[in-house]
Amino acid sequence: MIMWQKISTCVAAIIFSLFFTLAGSAHALEATTAFTIPGKYVLLVVKDFSPEEKIEAKVVVKSAKEAAKKLNVEQCQIVFYEKAKAESEGPMAVASSVGDDNDPMFLQATNAEQSGRLKKIIGYEAEPKELYQAYENNEVVADEDFKGKPVILEVKVSGVAKDVAGKPYVLVPVDKSGLFGLRIYLDMKDPFLRELKKGSIAVIQAKAKGFTVKNVMMDGVIASVAKK
């Protein structure tokens, strides 16, 4: 059973709750809005989920797809966090609906390592050029939409360098000159950092910080690096 309840609407975002019941569950689960990117993405979160309750993939991905349509966004994710555990430890499961042309996806962790991996795929799937263009067109609106919110990027790395303070970053150009694009700062302790090379294809979860000298400045964590 799926029941929708719109709590309130404002100019900046829609606060929304989704209630659904899983087989064998004695109560309806509530997924509440964590944040939205208008017209593009909504993240719904189920907190205090019991590991004893069975997550039905079909029910959850259907809910994600319906939520995307209801809220008029391209993408929706529903994330489940285990009861008595901090969100920083990673989710138990993630359901994603990414556009009409892609099948919904459901992934469930069975251990802490897998939870950590799922944590890195939470966010709006975007092309680097799309994100750059948003800032090029209107920095004020782009900051409102993207600043501090996770975005999942598949990038071709043009170089790995470090700034004057020694902090590593990757360059992701979006034009032929290679001068303009994304600069994504990474943690020196990122386990994938040593695997990055010029020309590497990597999936990075990144959060925009602003637009400086025609570059989108971001902080990121590497989700995966394709093996050559």
N, C-alpha and C positions, 0 to 999 in steps of 0.2 A: 504494500500500500504506500502510495506517495501522496503527500499533502503539502501544498505550498502555503506559506504565510509571509506576505510582504509586511514588514514592520514599519518602515518609513522610507521616504524618498527625499533626497536633497540634491542640490546642484552637483556637488562633488562626487557623490557615490550613492549606491543603493545598498541599504542594509537589509539583508535577506536571510531568512531561515528556511531550511529544507528539513522536513521530517520524513523518515522512511522506516519501515519495519523489516527486519531480517527474520528469516525462518528460525523458529525456536527461541526468539527473543520475547521477553515478557513486556517490553516497552518500546516505544518509538524512539529512534535515535535522532538527535538534532544536529544538523550541520549549519554552523553560523558563518557569516561573511568575515574573513580576515582582512581582505582588501580587494579593491577592484582597479582595473585599468579601463576607463570608459570605452565601451564599444569593442574591447579586445579580450579582456580576461577577468575572471573572478576566481578567488580561492575560498573554498568552503572548508571549514575545519570541524571535525568531530573530536571532542575532548573526552577524557575519562572513559575510553572504550575498554571493555573487558576482554582479555585474550581468550576467555572461554566462549565468547560469542562468535559464531561463524559469520564471516563476511562473504556474502554472496556476490560474486563478481558481476553477474548479469543485472542484479538489482542496482548495484552501485554505479556501474557505467551508464545504465539507462537514466539514473538520477542526474549524473553529470551532464549528459547530453540534453536532458530536459531543462536543467538549470541554465545552460548556455542559451537555449532558445528563449526561455522565460525572461532572462536578463538582457537579451539582445547583445551577447558578446560572442566572439569567435571561439574562445577557449574557456574551459572550466576544469578545475581540479578539485577533487574531494580528498582530504587528507585525514587519516585516522591516527590519533595519538593514544597510546596506552595509559590506562589509569595509573596514577601515582608515579609517573615518569615525566621528566622535564622534556619540553619540546626540542630542546637543544640536542637530545639524544637521538633524535630522528623519529620518523613516523613508523607505525605498524604496516600501513598500506597507503597506496596512492591510486586514485582513479582519475583518468584524464580523458577529456573530450576535446579534440583539436580539429575543428572545422568539419564540414559535411563530407569532405572527400577522404577523410581518414577514419579508420575504425577506432572506437574508444579503446583505451588501454587500462588494464588493471594489474598492479604489481603489489605483492605482499611479502614482507620480510619475515624470515624465520629465525634471525639472530641479530645481534647488535651490529655486526659488520654490514649486513644488508640494510638495516635501518639507516646507517650512515650514508650508504649509497643512495637510498631513496630521498634522503634529505637534500641531495645535490640536484635532483631533477624537478624540484618544486619551483614553478615560475612560468612566466609567459614565454612561449617559444617564438622567437623573433629572428629575422635576418639582420645581420650587422648593418646593412645599408638602410633598412627600414628604421632602425633605431637612430642612426646618424641623421637621416633625412628629417625625422621628427624634431631633432634639436636644431638642425639647419633652418627649418621652416619657422619654428616658434619655440625658442628656448624656455620661455615662461610656461607654456602649456606642457612642453616635454618634461620639464622638472616636476610639474604637478602630476603628470601621468606616471613617470618612471622613477623618479629619484627615490632611492632607498628600497625599491621593490625588486624582487628577484626576476631576472630575465634569463632564459636558457638560450645560449648562442652556440651554433656550430660554426667554428671559425677556421680559416686557414692562416696559420701564424706566419707573419712575414719577418719576425725577429723576436728574440728574447733578450732583454737588456735590463739595466738597473738605473735608478735615478741617483741624484747626488747624495741621497741619504742611504743608498745601497739597497733600496726596496726593488724587487724584481717586477717586471711588467712585460706583457706581450703587446705587440702592435698588430692591429687588424685594419689594414687600409681599405677604403671603400671607393677609391678613385685610381686612375692609371698612374698619377704622379706618386702615389704612396705617401703623400704628405698628410692627408686627412682621413679620419676614421675613428677607431676606438683604441683607447689605451687602457688595458685592463691590468690592474695591480694584483699581484698574487702574494701569498704568504710564503716566506722562505722555507717553511716546513711542509708545504703542500707535497703530499707523497708522489704526485704526478709531475712535479716540476722538472725533474731530471730527464723525463721522457720527452719533453718539449724540445723541438728543433725547428729551424726555419723550414717552412713547408708542411709542418705537422698539421693534421686535421684534429681538432680538439672540440669537445663539448664543455662549455664553461658556464657555470651559474654566476651571474654578475649583477651588481647593483650600481646604477648610475649615481655619480656624485655631482656632476655638473658638466659644463661645456667650456673648455679653455683652449684658446688658440686653434680653433676649428677641430678639436678633438673631444669626443665624449670620454670623460674620465670616469673609470669604474673600479670597483673592488670585486674580485672574483675568486671562486674556487673551481678547480678542475674536476669535472665529473668523469671524463674519460679521454684517452688519447688513442687514436686509431693506430693499429700496428701496420707498418709498411711491409 
